[in-house]
Each structure stands twice: as structure tokens, then as C-alpha cells.
Amino acid sequence: MLAALQISLGKINAAFETLLPPPGWFIEMFSRLFDSDLGVWGGIIRAVIIAPIVEELIFRGLIMRGFIRNYPKFLAIFYTALLFALFHLNPWQFPATFLLGLILGWVRIRTGSILAAITGHAMHNGLVFLTVYYLTKLHKAGVVLPDYKLNIPAVVLLFLFGMVVTFLATFTRKKPVA
């Protein structure tokens, strides 16, 4: 499911960037997000460990808990995902970040565990980090990757299958944590 989610989020980002291309300065700034004095390990620590822990404690912990006290759960998830996407200050990734926020909120509610949301967020960031890191290395080495046609129905089916498995795995929880 995670691979299908990553491909789907990537395609959403690409479609949005086609409609509204980001300026060159933004692409340059984003490519340096993973730079660190500690090399690749500094980027991993920052993007794959620290960011998911801090962001999930704030968004799926503190903020969503407050929304749940005042709104139905689906609205709490929606509002938290909206704030999560806005927080990232990247209009070109807003749709995909918002969708990720919805999924992480749902995981938090279904499992009752902030750790599940942190783990999902870390896995997502890890896959993004590895993709950006290795594609950048290939590009700098002059390797040109061929364009490929993505089998959208297969990706959608894989994603839906993963969601069903996740739902069934969390369905047995007797009392979701608010």
C-alpha cells in the first residue's frame, strides 16, 4: 500500500506542478532541504526521524485532540489535515500533503496510537528522501531515466487493497482513542 500511496502522491504533485509550475528559486531551495553538515545521515535524522515525531505529536496529538473535543471525528481529521498541509508552506505539494494528513489522521483515530501515525509519516518521508537523494545523484551523474507510462488502474487497485487491509487490521480495535 505504501508504494501505491507514494506513487499516487507523486502523481498528484506532478499534475499540480504541471498546472502551476513552481519557480526555479523554490525548486533550488527545496533541493537543499536535505543538505546537512552530517551528509546523508543528517538529512535522514532531520527528515525521517525528527520531523515525523515532532509534526505528529503536534498535529495528530495536540491539535487533533483539541478538534475532537469540539467537532465530529471526520471534521477533526479534515481540519488537522488542512493545517498540516498549510504548515508545510509548499503550495505545489498541498494536495498530496493534505491527502497524507487525512490518511495519518485516520490511522491515528483507527489505531488509537500516535506511534502508528509517526511510523507512517516516517516511512513516507523516508521514501521521499531516498527518491530525491538517488534521483539527484543519478541526474548529477548524467543518467537520463526514460519516461514511463504508469498503470493508473493498477496503482489505484493496489492503494485500495492496502486501505482495505489497513481497515481490516484496525477494525478489531474496540475503543478508538479520541
Backbone as numpy.savetxt, mean C-alpha at the origin, in Angstrom:
# Nx Ny Nz CAx CAy CAz Cx Cy Cz
-2.31 -13.28 -3.34 -3.14 -12.10 -3.34 -2.27 -10.85 -3.34
-1.17 -10.88 -2.59 -0.32 -9.70 -2.48 0.27 -9.32 -3.84
0.67 -10.32 -4.63 1.20 -10.02 -5.96 0.13 -9.37 -6.83
-1.07 -9.90 -6.79 -2.16 -9.32 -7.58 -2.48 -7.91 -7.10
-2.44 -7.71 -5.79 -2.69 -6.37 -5.24 -1.62 -5.40 -5.71
-0.36 -5.81 -5.66 0.73 -4.94 -6.10 0.59 -4.58 -7.57
0.27 -5.57 -8.40 0.09 -5.31 -9.83 -1.09 -4.38 -10.04
-2.18 -4.64 -9.34 -3.38 -3.79 -9.48 -3.09 -2.36 -9.04
-2.46 -2.18 -7.90 -2.13 -0.84 -7.42 -1.18 -0.14 -8.38
-0.23 -0.88 -8.92 0.70 -0.31 -9.90 -0.02 0.15 -11.16
-0.98 -0.64 -11.62 -1.74 -0.28 -12.82 -2.63 0.94 -12.55
-3.20 1.01 -11.35 -4.00 2.18 -10.99 -3.12 3.42 -11.01
-1.94 3.33 -10.41 -1.00 4.46 -10.41 -0.62 4.85 -11.83
-0.30 3.86 -12.66 0.12 4.15 -14.04 -1.00 4.83 -14.82
-2.23 4.36 -14.65 -3.36 4.97 -15.35 -3.55 6.41 -14.90
-3.46 6.64 -13.61 -3.63 7.99 -13.07 -2.51 8.91 -13.55
-1.28 8.38 -13.59 -0.14 9.18 -14.05 -0.23 9.48 -15.55
-0.91 8.62 -16.31 -1.13 8.90 -17.73 -2.07 10.08 -17.90
-3.11 10.12 -17.07 -4.07 11.23 -17.12 -3.46 12.53 -16.63
-2.65 12.45 -15.59 -2.05 13.63 -14.97 -0.58 13.32 -14.67
0.29 13.50 -15.66 1.71 13.15 -15.44 2.35 13.98 -14.34
3.13 13.33 -13.48 3.83 14.09 -12.43 4.98 14.89 -13.05
5.29 16.04 -12.47 6.41 16.83 -12.99 7.75 16.14 -12.71
8.76 16.50 -13.50 10.09 15.89 -13.36 10.68 16.04 -11.99
10.50 17.22 -11.35 11.07 17.44 -10.02 10.48 16.47 -9.01
9.20 16.11 -9.20 8.55 15.20 -8.26 9.10 13.79 -8.44
9.29 13.38 -9.68 9.85 12.05 -9.95 11.25 11.94 -9.36
12.05 12.99 -9.52 13.41 13.01 -8.96 13.37 12.92 -7.44
12.48 13.70 -6.82 12.36 13.70 -5.36 11.93 12.31 -4.86
10.96 11.71 -5.55 10.46 10.41 -5.14 11.54 9.34 -5.29
12.35 9.44 -6.34 13.39 8.42 -6.54 14.45 8.49 -5.44
14.60 9.65 -4.80 15.58 9.79 -3.72 15.00 9.43 -2.35
13.73 9.10 -2.29 13.12 8.73 -1.01 13.81 7.53 -0.38
14.31 6.64 -1.21 14.91 5.41 -0.70 16.41 5.54 -0.48
16.98 6.72 -0.81 18.41 6.94 -0.57 18.67 7.05 0.93
19.82 6.59 1.35 20.18 6.64 2.76 21.69 6.53 2.90
22.21 7.09 3.99 23.64 6.94 4.28 23.98 5.47 4.55
22.99 4.70 4.93 23.20 3.28 5.22 22.98 2.41 3.99
22.84 3.03 2.83 22.62 2.27 1.60 21.23 1.67 1.56
21.15 0.53 0.92 19.86 -0.14 0.74 19.23 -0.50 2.09
20.06 -0.84 3.07 19.52 -1.22 4.38 18.85 -0.05 5.09
19.38 1.14 4.90 18.74 2.32 5.48 17.37 2.55 4.87
17.27 2.35 3.56 15.97 2.48 2.89 14.99 1.43 3.37
15.47 0.21 3.55 14.60 -0.87 4.04 14.13 -0.56 5.46
15.05 -0.14 6.32 14.66 0.18 7.70 13.61 1.28 7.72
13.82 2.30 6.91 12.91 3.45 6.90 11.56 3.10 6.25
11.59 2.46 5.07 10.36 2.24 4.31 9.61 0.97 4.68
10.33 -0.06 5.10 9.70 -1.36 5.32 9.46 -1.66 6.80
10.19 -1.00 7.68 10.02 -1.26 9.11 9.41 -0.07 9.84
10.10 1.07 9.81 9.64 2.22 10.60 8.32 2.79 10.08
8.23 3.07 8.77 7.02 3.69 8.22 5.76 2.86 8.49
5.75 1.55 8.22 4.53 0.78 8.49 4.13 0.78 9.97
5.11 0.66 10.85 4.78 0.65 12.28 4.19 1.98 12.71
4.87 3.07 12.38 4.40 4.40 12.81 3.06 4.74 12.15
2.96 4.54 10.83 1.73 4.90 10.13 0.54 4.07 10.59
0.73 2.78 10.79 -0.39 1.94 11.22 -0.81 2.25 12.65
0.14 2.51 13.53 -0.23 2.89 14.90 -1.04 4.19 14.89
-0.67 5.12 14.01 -1.40 6.39 13.93 -2.75 6.20 13.24
-2.75 5.62 12.03 -3.98 5.58 11.23 -4.93 4.47 11.64
-4.48 3.20 11.65 -5.38 2.10 12.01 -5.48 1.94 13.52
-4.60 2.57 14.26 -4.67 2.54 15.72 -5.44 3.74 16.23
-4.78 4.83 16.39 -5.34 6.03 17.01 -6.52 6.64 16.23
-6.32 6.98 14.98 -7.35 7.69 14.20 -8.58 6.81 13.97
-8.37 5.58 13.50 -9.53 4.73 13.21 -10.30 4.40 14.48
-9.62 4.21 15.57 -10.30 3.94 16.84 -11.23 5.11 17.20
-10.75 6.34 16.99 -11.58 7.51 17.25 -12.78 7.57 16.33
-12.58 7.26 15.05 -13.69 7.26 14.10 -14.72 6.18 14.44
-14.25 5.01 14.88 -15.16 3.92 15.21 -16.09 4.30 16.36
-15.60 5.12 17.27 -16.44 5.56 18.39 -17.59 6.46 17.93
-17.41 7.12 16.79 -18.39 8.11 16.35 -19.11 7.78 15.05
-18.64 6.79 14.31 -19.22 6.46 13.01 -19.34 4.95 12.86
-20.18 4.50 11.91 -20.19 3.07 11.60 -18.80 2.63 11.10
-18.51 1.34 11.23 -17.17 0.84 10.89 -16.78 1.13 9.45
-17.74 0.99 8.50 -17.37 1.22 7.11 -16.98 2.68 6.87
-17.62 3.61 7.57 -17.23 5.02 7.45 -15.90 5.28 8.15
-15.68 4.62 9.26 -14.40 4.77 9.97 -13.25 4.30 9.07
-13.44 3.17 8.40 -12.42 2.67 7.47 -12.23 3.65 6.32
-13.34 4.14 5.76 -13.29 5.08 4.63 -12.55 6.36 5.00
-12.95 6.98 6.11 -12.33 8.25 6.52 -10.85 8.08 6.86
-10.53 6.97 7.50 -9.13 6.71 7.83 -8.30 6.51 6.56
-8.85 5.76 5.60 -8.14 5.55 4.33 -7.95 6.87 3.58
-8.96 7.73 3.64 -8.86 9.04 2.99 -7.73 9.87 3.61
-7.69 9.91 4.94 -6.62 10.65 5.62 -5.25 10.02 5.33
-5.20 8.70 5.30 -3.97 7.97 5.00 -3.43 8.37 3.62
-4.31 8.40 2.63 -3.90 8.76 1.27 -3.47 10.22 1.19
-4.20 11.10 1.85 -3.83 12.52 1.86 -2.50 12.75 2.56
-2.25 12.00 3.63 -1.02 12.12 4.41 0.23 11.87 3.56
0.11 11.01 2.57 1.27 10.66 1.75 1.68 11.77 0.78
0.87 12.81 0.65 1.21 14.00 -0.14 1.66 13.67 -1.56
1.03 12.67 -2.16 1.39 12.28 -3.52 0.11 12.11 -4.32
-0.33 13.17 -5.00 -1.60 13.08 -5.73 -1.59 12.02 -6.82
-0.41 11.67 -7.35 -0.33 10.69 -8.42 -0.50 9.27 -7.89
-0.33 9.06 -6.61 -0.54 7.74 -6.03 -1.77 7.70 -5.14
-2.53 8.79 -5.12 -3.68 8.87 -4.23 -4.66 7.70 -4.40
-5.10 7.38 -5.64 -6.09 6.29 -5.76 -5.59 4.96 -5.18
-4.35 4.59 -5.51 -3.81 3.32 -5.02 -3.57 3.35 -3.52
-3.10 4.48 -3.00 -2.86 4.60 -1.55 -4.17 4.56 -0.79
-5.20 5.18 -1.35 -6.53 5.15 -0.74 -7.05 3.71 -0.70
-6.91 2.98 -1.81 -7.35 1.58 -1.85 -6.57 0.74 -0.84
-5.26 0.95 -0.76 -4.46 0.23 0.24 -4.95 0.55 1.65
-5.28 1.82 1.90 -5.81 2.22 3.21 -7.12 1.52 3.54
-7.99 1.37 2.53 -9.25 0.65 2.74 -8.98 -0.80 3.11
-8.06 -1.43 2.39 -7.75 -2.84 2.65 -7.13 -3.01 4.04
-6.18 -2.15 4.39 -5.54 -2.25 5.71 -6.55 -1.99 6.83
-7.48 -1.06 6.62 -8.53 -0.81 7.61 -9.43 -2.02 7.78
-9.79 -2.63 6.66 -10.63 -3.83 6.71 -9.90 -4.96 7.44
-8.61 -5.14 7.13 -7.82 -6.17 7.80 -7.79 -5.91 9.30
-7.60 -4.67 9.69 -7.56 -4.30 11.11 -8.87 -4.64 11.81
-9.98 -4.31 11.17 -11.29 -4.59 11.76 -11.56 -6.10 11.79
-11.28 -6.79 10.69 -11.59 -8.23 10.60 -10.75 -9.06 11.56
-9.48 -8.70 11.70 -8.60 -9.52 12.54 -8.56 -9.03 13.98
-8.93 -7.77 14.18 -8.82 -7.19 15.52 -7.37 -6.94 15.91
-6.47 -6.99 14.94 -5.05 -6.88 15.25 -4.39 -5.76 14.46
-3.78 -4.85 15.16 -2.99 -3.80 14.50 -1.75 -4.43 13.87
-1.27 -5.53 14.44 -0.10 -6.23 13.90 -0.37 -6.75 12.49
-1.59 -7.20 12.22 -1.92 -7.67 10.87 -1.84 -6.52 9.86
-2.32 -5.34 10.25 -2.24 -4.17 9.36 -0.78 -3.74 9.17
-0.01 -3.77 10.23 1.42 -3.41 10.13 2.13 -4.37 9.19
1.85 -5.66 9.33 2.49 -6.67 8.49 2.11 -6.47 7.02
0.82 -6.26 6.75 0.39 -6.01 5.38 1.03 -4.77 4.79
1.11 -3.72 5.57 1.73 -2.46 5.13 3.22 -2.68 4.86
3.90 -3.40 5.74 5.33 -3.67 5.56 5.57 -4.51 4.31
4.73 -5.51 4.08 4.88 -6.33 2.88 4.67 -5.49 1.63
3.67 -4.63 1.65 3.42 -3.74 0.51 4.64 -2.85 0.26
5.10 -2.16 1.30 6.25 -1.26 1.14 7.50 -2.02 0.71
7.66 -3.24 1.21 8.81 -4.05 0.82 8.80 -4.38 -0.66
7.64 -4.75 -1.17 7.54 -5.05 -2.60 7.77 -3.81 -3.45
7.22 -2.67 -3.01 7.45 -1.42 -3.73 8.94 -1.07 -3.70
9.55 -1.19 -2.53 10.98 -0.88 -2.38 11.82 -1.74 -3.31
11.59 -3.04 -3.29 12.38 -3.95 -4.14 12.17 -3.64 -5.62
10.94 -3.36 -6.01 10.65 -3.04 -7.40 11.39 -1.78 -7.83
11.26 -0.71 -7.05 11.93 0.55 -7.38 13.44 0.36 -7.38
13.95 -0.32 -6.38 15.40 -0.51 -6.24 15.98 -1.26 -7.45
15.38 -2.40 -7.79 15.94 -3.21 -8.86 15.65 -2.64 -10.25
14.49 -2.03 -10.44 14.23 -1.40 -11.74 15.18 -0.23 -11.97
15.49 0.52 -10.91 16.44 1.63 -11.02 17.83 1.10 -11.39
18.24 0.01 -10.73 19.55 -0.59 -11.04 19.60 -1.07 -12.50
18.53 -1.71 -12.95 18.49 -2.19 -14.33 18.54 -1.02 -15.31
17.79 0.02 -15.00 17.75 1.19 -15.87 19.12 1.86 -15.96
19.79 2.01 -14.81 21.13 2.62 -14.78 22.15 1.76 -15.53
21.92 0.44 -15.56 22.83 -0.46 -16.27 22.53 -0.50 -17.77
21.50 0.23 -18.19 21.16 0.27 -19.61 20.27 -0.85 -20.08
19.73 -1.63 -19.15 18.84 -2.72 -19.52 17.46 -2.14 -19.84
16.96 -2.47 -21.01 15.63 -2.01 -21.41 14.69 -3.20 -21.30
13.70 -3.07 -20.45 12.74 -4.15 -20.28 11.64 -4.01 -21.32
11.23 -5.11 -21.93 10.17 -5.03 -22.94 8.83 -4.70 -22.28
7.99 -4.00 -23.03 6.62 -3.78 -22.56 5.91 -5.12 -22.58
5.05 -5.31 -21.63 4.31 -6.56 -21.60 2.83 -6.25 -21.46
2.05 -7.15 -21.98 0.60 -7.02 -21.85 0.19 -7.78 -20.59
-0.52 -7.10 -19.73 -0.95 -7.70 -18.48 -2.30 -8.36 -18.69
-2.43 -9.56 -18.20 -3.70 -10.27 -18.30 -4.59 -9.78 -17.17
-5.35 -8.71 -17.44 -6.17 -8.06 -16.41 -7.17 -9.03 -15.78
-7.91 -9.84 -16.57 -8.84 -10.77 -15.92 -8.14 -11.72 -14.94
-6.94 -12.18 -15.29 -6.22 -13.09 -14.39 -5.82 -12.37 -13.11
-5.38 -11.12 -13.23 -5.00 -10.35 -12.04 -6.22 -10.11 -11.16
-7.35 -9.75 -11.77 -8.58 -9.52 -11.01 -9.01 -10.80 -10.30
-8.99 -11.93 -11.01 -9.37 -13.20 -10.39 -8.42 -13.58 -9.26
-7.13 -13.38 -9.45 -6.16 -13.67 -8.40 -6.40 -12.80 -7.18
-6.67 -11.52 -7.41 -6.95 -10.59 -6.32 -8.23 -11.01 -5.58
-9.30 -11.30 -6.32 -10.56 -11.71 -5.69 -10.39 -13.02 -4.92
-9.65 -13.96 -5.48 -9.38 -15.21 -4.78 -8.67 -14.93 -3.46
-7.68 -14.07 -3.50 -6.96 -13.70 -2.27 -7.87 -13.04 -1.25
-8.77 -12.17 -1.72 -9.71 -11.52 -0.81 -10.65 -12.54 -0.17
-11.12 -13.50 -0.95 -12.00 -14.54 -0.41 -11.25 -15.37 0.63
-10.02 -15.76 0.33 -9.22 -16.53 1.29 -9.00 -15.72 2.56
-8.67 -14.44 2.40 -8.47 -13.57 3.57 -9.75 -13.45 4.37
-10.87 -13.27 3.68 -12.16 -13.16 4.37 -12.47 -14.44 5.14
-12.29 -15.58 4.49 -12.57 -16.86 5.16 -11.62 -17.09 6.34
-10.38 -16.68 6.19 -9.40 -16.85 7.27 -9.74 -15.99 8.48
-10.35 -14.84 8.24 -10.67 -13.94 9.35 -12.13 -14.05 9.77
-12.93 -14.81 9.04 -14.37 -14.92 9.32 -14.65 -15.59 10.66
-13.77 -16.47 11.08 -14.01 -17.22 12.31 -13.78 -16.40 13.57
-13.23 -15.21 13.42 -13.02 -14.34 14.59 -14.38 -14.01 15.18
-14.56 -14.27 16.46 -15.86 -14.09 17.08 -16.19 -12.63 17.35
-15.22 -11.84 17.79 -15.51 -10.46 18.18 -14.44 -9.53 17.61
-14.76 -8.86 16.47 -13.77 -7.91 15.94 -13.51 -6.79 16.94
-12.29 -6.36 16.99 -11.91 -5.27 17.89 -12.29 -3.95 17.26
-12.90 -3.09 18.05 -13.31 -1.78 17.54 -12.20 -0.78 17.67
